[in-house]
Amino acid sequence: MKTYNILILEDVPFDVELMEREIKKSGIDFNSRTVELEEDFLREINEFKPDLILADHSLPHFDGISAMEIAKENCPEVPFIFVSGTIGEEFAVDALKNGATDYVLKSNLSKIVPAIKRAIEEVKEQQKRKNAEEQLIKSHWQLMEAQKIGHIGSWEWDIHSGTMDCSDEFYRISGIEKETFNANFDSFMDRIHFDDQKSVSESINNSLDNLMPFSAEYRIYRPNGDVRFVSSHGEVIHGDHGEVLRIIGTEQDVTRRKIAEDKLKESLKEKELLLQEIHHRVKNNLQVISSLLRLQSYHINDPEALEIFRESQNRVSSIALVHEKLYQSQDMGCIDFSDYLKSLTGDLLHFFPTDSSKIKLKLELDDVKLNIETAISCGLIVNELLTNSLKHAFKPSENGEIFVGLSKDLENNKIILNVADDGQGLPSQLNLDKIDSFGLELVQHLSKRINGEMVIDRFNGTRFKISFQELNYRGRIPNGK
């Protein structure tokens, strides 16, 4: 329980005793001091710091009205109650008007306790209101500062009156003075760039019709001719029956971000064009190498050496095709590998003339995209296996089918590559652990390079099944740079 300090301005000790007895009977815990002179009264206000003042209105050397004026100046929040033998109605009314909390007649001191309790409750309520006001002022200040720091203004549009209430930051972003802005929705829309007005209006109307939030980015005009980019978000406030009452929203200046984004997009576009040009030139250079190999092969009479040159030419072409697909791709980071396989297998069939009525090519390709490092390795694998099937799987004029499959194993997060034929199969004496064929040795090497698991099935022809995951470029760059 709080102990209250009560300062008593009284020159009759017996009256002081009566007052204190009434207060003690009520159970109020208190300390009291009694004064008669002005200097003592002022001293006790500063040293004793009373929670309540009880004062007679007339003393030999001092008076209650003067005491009340001193209290109003030095401790205005402390309740001041007149306790006197005679208080005229006119005096009582004037005293209350001038700041007295209450008055009690000495002939009826039983009312002093209710007066004190009312005064204490009033002080508590005043303190609550004061704390609430201070908190409100602090919150408002914090909100204003946060808006200023974040360049975020707020606004509220009253649907029925058509008026808008906007924050200081809203006006700062708009570059306009509050006094010159006709705060209504039409004036709000007039600030918006002509090319953006329709989309903003549609967004807000859709929000009103469906009672849902809206979000929009648009340009605004400032009085000095500047154009700023802003991001706006709003929420519809509606009544109990669904009627729209108002919209509250924010408006953030995102001009710097938009300029930075535009510069970044421009820079990325330049880099993409540069990468495209690089891939184009790499592809052209590889085609030159392929052409040189082809020209050189015209001067080779040894059939075995000629075959090596032609196979090398195909390998170079398969790599060149990757760069060509990247040059044509919208995404410089990867290529559509299923589309790549369609082109690669078509080129190989053209390079190895076959009777189309005898040897069929079957493709089952899922939509798979691979980065350049993985794509080159897989492309060379398919090149070697398909070349091997076209050269060795079938006897002349023999019917057959070659199958190339590409699929995703979602359960194991892997990609499955199948190259198979229903031809005569690998020689039974072939030891896969000791392969002397450069093509199959290359396939094994490339499978390990992409961390693939290769399974060879010799039943009813030959099937190579390789399961792998796309190589991670970043993992191959030192220090993660």
N, C-alpha and C positions, 0 to 999 in steps of 0.2 A: 504494500500500500504506500502511495506517495505521501510524503510529509510536506505540508504546505507552509510557506513562510507568509505570515499575515502581519502587515504593518498597520498599527492603529494610531490614528491621529485623534487624541482625546486628552482633555485636561482634568477629567473627573475619574479618579482611580476606581471608585465604586462601579461606575458605568463600564469600565474596562473589565472588571471582575465579572459582571453580569454577562457581558458578551462572550467572554472566554468560557464561562460555565455552560452557556447554551451550545457553544460549538463543541465542547468536550462531550456533552450529553449525546450529540449526534454521531459520535464515533469518528469524526474527522481528525486525523493525526496532523498536528500543526505545531509550529513554533511562532511566537509572537513577540513583537517589540512595540513599545508605546512611545510616542513623541508628542511634543506640544509646540515646538518652535520650528520655523521654516528651515533654519540651517540644519537642525537635527533630522527633519523630514527628508531633506535633500541628501544628507549623508547616508541615511539608512536605505534610501532608494539605490544608491550606488554600491553600498557595502552589504547590506542584508539581502538585497535583490528579492523583493517580495513577490509572491504569486498572487496576492490579493491585498487591496487597501480598503480599510474601513475608516471613515472620516466624519467627525462632527462638522457641521457647516459653519459653526461660529465658535472661535476660541479667543481668549483675551488678547493674545499677541499674533494670531494667525487666523486664517479662515479656510474653509473647505474648498471654495471656488478657486482660490489661489493654488491650493494644494493639487487640485484636479488639473490645472493648467501645467503645473510642474510635472505631474505624472504623465500627461499627454505628450509632453516634449521628451521626457527621459525614458519612459517605459509605456508606450501607448497600448501595448498588448495586455497590460495588467488590469484586471477588472477594478473599478473604483465604485464603492458603495457608500452612499451617505447614510450615517446613523445619527439621528438627531432627536432632541426632545420635541422641537416644533419645526415643521417644514410646511410652508404654505404651498397650496396647489400650484400657484404660478411659479414659485421657485423650483418645485419638483420637475415641472414640465421643462423649464429652461435648463435645469441641470442635465436632464436626460438628453435634451437636444444638443447640449454642448459636450456630451461624451460620457456622462455618468452611466454606469451599468444598471444601477438600481438604487432605491432608497428604502430605509426601514426606520420606523419610529421607535424611540427608546421605550415608549409605553407598550410596545408590542414586539419585544425582542424574540418572541417565539418564531417570528418570521425571518429572523436573520439567517438561520440555517438553510431554509429553502432558497433564499436569495443567493447565499454563497454557492450552493450546489448548482443553481441555474447558471451562475457566473462561471463556475468551473467547467460546466458542460459547454457553454458558449465558447470559452477559450479553446477547449478541445476541438470543437467544430471549426472554429476559425483557423486553428493550426492545421487541421485536415485540409481545409480549403486552400490555405496558404501552401501546404506541401504539394497539393494537387496542381495548383497554379504554377508553382516552381517547376514541377515535373513536366507540366505541359509546355512551359516556356523552354525548358531544357530539351525536351523531345523535338519541339518545333525548331529550335536552333540546330540540333543535330541533324534533323531532316534537311534543313536549308543548306547546311554545310556539306552533307552527303550529296545533295543534288548538285551543289556547286563543284565538288570534287569529281563526281562522275559525269558531269555535264548532262544531267537528267532533270528535265522539267516535268511538272505534273499539271494536269488540267482536269476540270470536271464540267461536263455539259449537262445542264438541266433541260430535259426534253420539253417540259411544259412551258417554261418561260423562254427557252431558246438562248439563255445566257450562259456564259462560260466563266469559270473562276480558275485563274491560272497562277502558278507559282512564279516567284521572282526569276528562277533559273529558266523557266519557259520564255520569259521576256528577254533574258540575256541571250539565249540561243537564237531567238527570232531577231534580235538586234533592234527591238522596238521599245518605245516607252509605254508603260502601263496606261498612262493618261491618254495616249493617242490611239490606243487599240480599242476598237469597238468590239467588246468581248462577246461575240456571238458566233454561231457555227459558220455563217457565210463569210465572216472576216477570217475565220480559221482556215477555210478552204481557199480563200483568195491568196493566202501566203504560199500555197502549194504550187509547185511548178505545173504549168499547164498540161504538160505531157503525162503527169502523174495523178492529176485530179480525178480522172475517171476511175482508176484502179483503187484509189483511196476511198472514194465515195462508195464504190461497190462493196469494198471490204467492210466499211462501217454499216452500210444498210443490211448486208448479210448478217452481221453481228446482231443488229436490232431485230431482224425478222426471226432469227433462230435462238436469240438469247444466249449467245455464245461469245467468248473472247475474240478479239481480232488482233492482227499483227500486220504491220506494213512498214516498208522502207520507201522513202520518197525524198524529193528535193524541195527545199523551200527558198523563196526569195527573201533577202534582207533589204531594208530600205536603201542601203548604199550600193545595191546592185549585186552583192555577193550571192552565190548559190551555195547552200549547205545541204549535206546529206543527213537525214534524221531517221531514227528507228523508233516507231511508235507501237505501243501495246495498250490495249484497252479492255475494260471489263464492263458488261452491262449490269446495272443494278435494277432489279424489278421488284414490284410489290407482291403481296400475298396472292393476288389473283393473276399474276403473270404480266401485269401492265408495266411497261418500261418507264422507269422514273428518271434515270440519268445514266451517263457513261462516265467513268473515271479512267484516266489514261496517263501514260508517261510518254515523254518525247526526249530521246537521247541524241545528242550531236555525235554522229559517227563519221564525220567528214574525213578525219585523219585516217580512220580505219579503211574507208572506201578508197582513199587515194593510195594507201599502202597496198590494198588488195589489187587495185588496178595496175600498180607498178609490178607487183608480184606476178600477176597474170601475164603482163607484157613480157616480163623476164622469162617466165616459164615457156611462153609461146616462142620466144627467141631461142631458148635452149632446145625445145622440141624441134624447131626448124633446123637447128644445128645438128641435132641427133639424126634427124631424117636425112640430112645431107651426108652425114658421116656413113650411115648405113647404105645410102645410095652409092657412095664412092667405094665403100668396102665391097659391095655387091659387084660393081663394075670392075674393080681390080681382080676379084676372084673369077669373074667371067673372062677377063683377059688371060689369067693363068690357065683356065680351062681351055681357052682357045689355043694358047701356046702348046698345051699338052696335045690337043687334037692335031695341030699342024705338025708337031714333032712326030706324032704317030704315023704320019704319011711317009716318013723316011725310015721306018722300022720294018724290017723283013722278018724278024724273029717272032713267030706267033705268040710265044709266051711273054716276051717283053712287050709286044703290042697290047696284049690283054691287061698287063699291069698298068700301062699308060691309060687305057680306056677306063679302068676301074678308078684310078686316081682322078681322072677327069670327072667321074660321077661323084666322087667324094667331095671334090671342090665345089661342084654344082649344088650338092645338098646343103653345104654351108652357105653358099651364096644365096640360096633360096630363103634361108632364115632371115638374112639381112634384107632381102627384098620384101618379105612379109612384114618385117618391122618397119621398113620405110613406108609401107602402105597402111600400117596400123594406126588407129587413133590413139592407142596407148603405147608409148615408147618403152614401157617396162616389160611387155609380154606380147606374145603372138597367139593367134588362134591356131593351136596345133592340129586340130582336126582339119582345118582348111589347108594347112601346110602339108599334111599327109596326102590329101587329095591331089595337090599339085605335084608332090614328089613322086607318088606312085604312077601318076599319069606320065611324067617325064621319063621314068625308068621303063615303062612299057613301050614308050616311043623309041627309047634307046635300044631296047632288046626286041626287035620285031618278032611278034608271035602271031599265030593264027587265032584271031579273036573268037572264032567259032570253037576252038579247041581249049584254050586256056582262059579261064574266067577269073576276074579279080573281084573279090567281095570285100566291101568296106563296111564296118560297123563302128562308127566314130561318135563318141559323146562330145559334148561341148567342153573342151579342156584348153585352158590357157597356160602357157609356160613361159618363164623368163628365158633370155637368150642363151644363158649357159646350159640350162637343162635342155632346151630345144635343140641346140647344136649336137649335143651328145645323143639324144634320142633320134634325131634325124639321121645321123651317121649309122646308128644301130639298124634302123629300118632300111636304110640304103644297102647295108651289107647283107642283111637277111633276105631282103627281096631280090637282090642281085643273085644271091646264092640259089634261091628257088628258081628264078628264071633261067639260070645257066645249067643247073644240075638236077632239078627235081623231076623233070619229065623227059621221056624219050621223044625223039622227033615224031610229030603227028599224033602224039598221045593226048587224050583228053585230061583235063585237070582243073583244079581250082586253087587259087592263092587267096588267103584270108589275112586281112590286116584289121585288128580291133584295138580300140582305145576306149577305156571306161574308167569310172571312178569307183573305188572301194571306200564308200563313206564311213563304213563301220570302223575300218582300220586307218582311215585318212591317207589312203594311198591311191596311186594311179596305176592302172594295169595296161600293159602293152602286149598285144599278141600278134605274132607273125607266124602263119602256118601254111602248109600246103599238103595236098593229098597225093604227093608224088611217091617216088621210090624210096625216099627216106635217106638218112645218113648211113654211110657204110657201117656195117656191123663191127668191123675191125677198128673203127675210129675211137681213139682214146681221148675223151674230152679234157683229161688232165694234162695231156701232152699233145696239144694241137699244133700242127705245123702249117696250118692254113692261116695266112695273114688276116683274112676277113673275119673268121671266127675268133681269132685271138684279139682282134680289135673290138669285136662285140663284147667279149668278156671284160676287156679293159674298160670300155665305156660304161658297162653295167656297174662295175665297181666304182667308177667315178661319180655316178649319180646315186651311189649307195643302194643299188637295186639288187633284188633277189631273182636270179634267173633259174627257171625250171625248163628242162628240155624233155618233151614227150615224143617218143619214136613210134607210137602206135598209129597205124594207118597214115603214114606220111611223117612229117616233122612239124612240131609246134614249139616255138620259143615263147615262153611267158615270162615277162619281166615286170615285177612290181616295185615301185619306187615312189619317193617323195620329191617334190620340187626342191632343187638346191637353193639354199639361202645365200643370197649375195652378201648381205651384211656380215654373215659369219665368216666370210672369206677376206674381209677387209681388216687390216691390222688396227688394233686399238679401237675398233668400232667406228672409225672415221670413214 
